[in-house]
């Protein structure tokens, strides 16, 4: 009897590298690499519900890829020869990457063509591709689109108000992202028979977006051509007047790459607070009377509230709302602050439940039962969705 294929899901981010090993619908182990306070890389390995922190001498996130399978081997979980395929999350603005692709010369060529258009995000993907090919060259790799979920959006949600001929020719479209997370959320709600007709999903983390989903399909989302658009985020500015961008660029004498880094790495919560991109740090600083920390939090909350209202307009109402992402599923304070100004939409949270919910292992409703519109917290399983689609793309 043939064994189910082992699939390694790779999810590289700007501040972390996440991997998970799946067989069919079961996660055998997950690995999360991130910087510790001493600058070195630590890996949190979770298996069978238990987490272990592994310390290393690695100082660069780009160097962790080669250590993934040895860690699994040492733990007695899997050897390289046992892995049937790899699924890699891809964030790239183009029609080509509105669907999944096998890693080959053509798909890599498209990534290189996009490098100048979105250097910060595409460069991370290319670095991971290089490392995966170098260390696991005999394993097929599937490039899993983070935008594919949004292909169902109507024309009015795809376009910026620029000449349509230019938008079509140059592929300047509102591609949207966090699609892998959104697909996982919709699948879970569907499985539990709790998918509302008009659903708003708040994926809040270091990158944040709010999306409108009608009958399980994307209608609108706050992210656009790149993940920089939309909400204020940890270090990203979110939407900003292009005239202001030109003024900043000229006054600070920045080139194109430096300007993009300014908006992606030095802005958002970090830029406003001047101290930290981490909402936990800002909430603590706020209690000491730190004005800039409080301002950053107020801007973040207000932006999320406005986005929820905007998505409700795109849907013509709202039947339910989901919080997910590392902020959405961990911070009861941010959930409470965001919802407290939306009672006019019939949205509310029950404090006694909301305060207890941190990274729930299952779907949790945090709204009062007397309210018709449910508010849920879901820990999104992007890795499972990546692995599932990799199996299909590779043909396992």
C-alpha positions in Angstrom: 0.0 0.0 0.0 1.5 3.3 -1.1 2.1 5.9 1.6 0.6 9.4 1.4 3.2 11.9 0.1 5.2 14.1 2.5 4.9 17.7 1.5 7.1 20.5 2.9 5.3 23.9 3.0 7.6 26.9 2.9 6.4 30.4 3.9 9.2 32.9 3.8 8.5 36.4 5.3 10.5 39.5 5.8 11.0 38.8 9.5 10.6 35.0 9.7 10.8 31.7 7.8 8.1 29.2 8.4 8.0 25.5 7.4 5.6 22.7 8.0 5.6 19.0 7.0 2.3 17.5 6.0 1.0 14.1 5.0 -2.4 14.5 3.4 -4.4 16.5 6.1 -2.1 15.9 9.0 0.6 18.3 10.1 3.6 16.3 11.4 5.7 19.2 12.5 6.1 23.0 12.0 9.2 25.1 12.2 9.3 28.8 12.8 12.7 30.6 12.4 13.0 34.2 13.7 15.5 36.5 15.3 16.1 36.3 19.1 17.0 39.4 21.1 20.8 38.5 20.8 20.5 38.7 17.0 20.8 34.9 16.5 18.1 32.8 14.9 15.9 30.6 17.1 13.6 27.8 15.8 10.4 26.9 17.4 9.5 23.3 16.5 6.0 22.2 17.2 4.8 18.6 16.9 1.9 16.9 18.5 0.9 20.1 20.2 4.2 20.5 22.0 6.7 23.3 21.2 10.5 23.2 21.6 12.8 26.2 21.1 16.0 25.3 19.3 18.9 27.7 19.5 21.5 28.0 16.8 24.6 29.9 15.7 22.8 31.2 12.5 22.5 34.9 12.3 20.8 35.3 8.9 17.3 34.1 8.0 18.5 33.4 4.4 20.7 30.6 5.9 18.0 28.6 7.6 16.7 26.7 4.6 19.5 24.1 4.5 18.9 23.3 8.2 15.2 22.4 7.8 15.5 18.7 6.8 18.5 18.0 9.1 16.3 19.2 12.0 13.5 16.9 10.9 16.0 14.1 10.5 17.5 14.6 14.0 14.0 14.6 15.5 13.3 11.3 13.7 10.4 12.8 11.7 11.6 12.8 8.1 14.7 12.4 5.8 15.2 14.3 2.6 14.6 11.2 0.5 11.1 10.8 2.1 9.8 14.2 1.0 7.8 14.1 -2.2 7.4 17.8 -2.9 7.8 21.4 -1.6 5.2 24.1 -1.8 6.5 27.7 -1.6 4.3 30.7 -1.0 4.8 33.4 -3.7 3.9 37.1 -3.4 4.4 38.6 -6.8 2.3 41.3 -8.7 1.4 39.8 -12.1 -1.2 37.9 -14.1 1.2 35.0 -14.4 1.2 34.5 -10.6 -2.6 34.6 -10.3 -2.2 30.8 -10.4 0.1 28.1 -9.0 3.1 27.0 -11.1 5.8 24.3 -11.0 9.2 25.7 -10.4 11.0 25.7 -13.8 13.0 28.0 -16.0 9.8 29.8 -17.2 8.4 30.5 -13.7 11.8 31.6 -12.3 12.2 33.8 -15.4 8.9 35.5 -14.5 10.1 36.1 -10.9 13.3 37.8 -12.2 11.3 40.0 -14.5 9.2 41.1 -11.5 12.2 41.8 -9.2 12.5 45.4 -10.2 8.8 46.0 -9.9 8.5 44.7 -6.3 12.1 44.1 -5.1 11.5 43.6 -1.4 8.8 40.9 -1.7 10.0 39.1 -4.9 13.7 39.1 -3.7 12.7 37.1 -0.6 11.0 34.5 -2.8 14.0 34.4 -5.2 16.4 33.9 -2.2 14.2 31.0 -1.0 14.0 29.5 -4.5 17.8 29.6 -4.7 18.3 27.9 -1.4 15.7 25.3 -2.0 17.1 24.4 -5.4 20.6 24.3 -3.9 19.8 22.0 -1.1 16.8 20.0 -2.3 17.4 19.9 -6.1 15.9 16.5 -6.5 12.5 17.5 -5.0 9.8 19.1 -7.2 8.8 22.5 -6.0 5.4 24.2 -6.5 5.1 28.0 -6.4 1.8 28.7 -4.6 0.1 32.0 -5.5 -0.9 34.3 -2.6 -3.2 36.2 -5.0 -5.1 33.3 -6.7 -8.0 33.6 -4.2 -8.8 37.1 -5.5 -9.3 36.2 -9.2 -13.1 36.3 -8.5 -13.1 40.0 -7.8 -15.2 42.2 -10.2 -13.5 44.7 -12.5 -14.2 47.6 -10.3 -12.2 46.0 -7.5 -9.3 45.2 -9.8 -8.4 48.6 -11.2 -6.8 51.8 -10.1 -8.2 55.0 -11.6 -5.5 55.3 -14.2 -5.9 54.9 -18.0 -7.1 51.4 -18.5 -4.8 50.8 -21.5 -1.7 51.5 -19.4 -3.1 49.4 -16.5 -3.6 46.4 -18.9 -0.3 46.8 -20.7 1.8 47.3 -17.6 -0.2 44.9 -15.4 -0.8 47.6 -12.8 -3.7 45.9 -11.0 -5.0 45.5 -7.5 -3.9 41.9 -7.3 -4.5 41.5 -3.5 -2.7 39.2 -1.2 -3.2 37.0 2.0 -5.2 34.8 -0.4 -3.7 31.5 1.0 -4.9 32.6 4.5 -8.3 33.6 3.2 -8.8 30.3 1.4 -7.9 28.4 4.6 -10.4 30.5 6.6 -13.2 29.9 4.1 -12.5 26.1 4.0 -12.7 25.9 7.8 -16.0 27.9 8.0 -17.4 25.8 5.2 -16.4 22.6 7.0 -18.1 23.8 10.2 -21.2 24.9 8.3 -20.7 28.5 9.5 -19.7 30.4 6.3 -21.8 33.6 6.2 -23.0 34.8 2.8 -21.3 38.2 3.4 -18.1 37.7 5.2 -15.4 40.2 6.2 -12.0 38.8 7.1 -9.4 40.9 9.1 -6.0 39.3 8.6 -3.9 41.3 11.0 -0.2 40.7 11.5 3.1 42.3 10.5 1.3 42.6 7.2 -2.5 43.4 7.4 -5.5 43.4 5.1 -9.3 43.3 5.3 -11.2 41.4 2.7 -14.8 41.1 1.5 -16.0 37.6 0.7 -19.3 36.8 -0.9 -20.5 33.2 -0.8 -16.9 32.0 -0.3 -15.4 34.1 -3.1 -13.3 37.3 -3.0 -15.1 40.5 -3.9 -12.7 43.2 -2.6 -9.6 43.6 -0.5 -7.5 46.4 0.9 -4.1 45.3 -0.5 -3.5 46.2 -4.1 -0.6 46.0 -6.6 1.7 45.1 -3.7 1.3 44.2 0.0 2.3 47.8 0.8 -1.2 49.1 -0.2 -4.1 49.4 2.2 -3.9 49.3 6.0 -1.2 50.8 8.2 1.0 47.8 9.2 4.0 47.0 11.5 6.6 48.7 9.3 4.6 49.5 6.2 2.9 52.9 5.6 -0.2 51.4 3.9 -1.9 53.7 1.4 -0.3 57.1 1.0 -0.7 60.0 -1.4 1.8 59.6 -4.4 2.5 63.3 -4.2 3.6 62.8 -0.6 5.9 60.0 -1.7 7.5 62.2 -4.3 8.0 65.0 -1.8 9.6 62.6 0.7 11.9 61.2 -2.0 13.0 64.6 -3.1 13.5 66.1 0.3 15.4 63.1 1.7 17.2 62.6 -1.6 16.3 58.9 -1.8 16.6 56.7 -4.8 13.8 54.3 -5.8 15.0 51.3 -3.8 15.6 53.5 -0.7 12.2 55.0 -1.1 10.5 51.6 -1.2 12.5 50.5 1.9 11.4 53.7 3.7 7.7 52.9 3.1 8.1 49.2 3.7 10.6 49.0 6.6 10.6 52.4 8.4 7.0 53.4 8.4 3.7 52.1 9.9 3.6 51.4 13.6 7.4 51.8 13.8 7.4 55.1 12.0 4.6 56.7 14.1 5.8 55.4 17.4 9.5 55.8 16.8 10.1 52.9 19.1 8.7 49.5 17.9 6.7 47.8 15.2 5.3 45.3 17.8 1.8 46.0 19.0 2.6 44.4 22.3 5.4 46.9 23.0 3.2 49.8 22.0 0.3 48.6 24.2 2.8 48.5 27.2 4.3 51.9 26.3 0.8 53.4 26.0 0.2 52.6 29.7 3.2 54.7 30.6 1.8 57.7 28.8 3.8 57.4 25.6 1.9 59.7 23.3 3.4 58.4 20.0 2.7 54.8 21.0 -0.9 55.7 21.7 -1.2 57.6 18.5 0.2 54.6 16.5 -2.4 52.4 18.1 -5.3 54.8 17.5 -4.3 55.1 13.8 -4.0 51.3 13.5 -7.5 50.7 15.0 -9.1 53.5 13.1 -7.7 52.2 9.8 -9.0 48.7 10.5 -12.5 50.1 11.4 -12.6 52.2 8.1 -11.5 49.1 6.1 -14.2 47.0 7.6 -16.9 49.6 6.8 -15.5 49.8 3.2 -15.7 46.1 2.8 -19.2 46.1 4.1 -20.1 48.6 1.4 -18.5 46.3 -1.3 -20.7 43.5 0.0 -23.8 45.5 0.6 -23.8 44.5 4.2 -22.1 42.1 6.5 -23.3 38.7 8.0 -20.1 37.8 9.9 -16.6 38.8 10.6 -13.3 36.9 11.2 -10.1 37.9 13.0 -7.0 36.0 12.0 -3.3 36.5 11.6 -0.8 36.8 14.4 -2.4 40.0 15.8 -6.0 39.0 15.0 -5.8 35.7 16.7 -3.6 36.8 19.7 -4.6 40.3 20.8 -8.0 40.5 22.5 -7.3 44.2 23.2 -7.0 45.1 19.5 -10.0 43.0 18.6 -12.1 44.8 21.3 -10.9 48.2 20.3 -11.6 47.6 16.6 -15.1 46.3 17.2 -16.2 48.7 19.8 -16.9 51.5 17.2 -18.8 49.2 14.9 -21.9 48.5 16.8 -23.9 50.4 14.2 -23.0 47.4 11.9 -24.4 45.0 14.4 -20.9 43.8 15.4 -19.9 43.2 19.0 -17.6 41.1 21.2 -18.3 39.5 24.5 -15.5 40.6 26.8 -15.5 37.5 29.0 -14.9 35.2 26.0 -12.7 37.6 23.9 -10.2 38.0 26.7 -9.6 34.2 26.9 -9.0 33.7 23.2 -5.3 33.5 22.1 -4.3 31.5 19.1 -7.3 29.1 19.4 -6.8 25.6 18.2 -10.4 25.6 16.9 -13.0 28.1 15.6 -14.1 30.4 18.4 -17.1 32.8 18.4 -16.4 35.9 20.5 -19.6 37.8 19.8 -22.7 37.6 22.1 -25.1 34.9 21.1 -28.0 37.4 21.0 -26.3 39.2 18.1 -27.2 37.8 14.7 -23.8 38.7 13.2 -21.1 36.3 14.5 -17.5 37.4 15.1 -15.0 34.6 15.0 -11.3 34.2 15.8 -9.5 31.7 13.7 -5.8 30.6 13.7 -5.3 30.4 9.9 -3.6 27.4 8.6 -1.7 28.7 5.6 0.8 25.8 5.7 -2.0 23.2 5.2 -3.4 25.2 2.2 0.1 25.5 0.7 0.7 21.7 1.1 -2.8 20.9 -0.3 -2.3 23.0 -3.4 1.3 21.7 -3.9 0.1 18.2 -4.1 -2.3 19.2 -6.9 0.2 21.4 -8.7 3.0 18.7 -8.6 0.5 15.9 -9.4 1.2 13.7 -6.5 
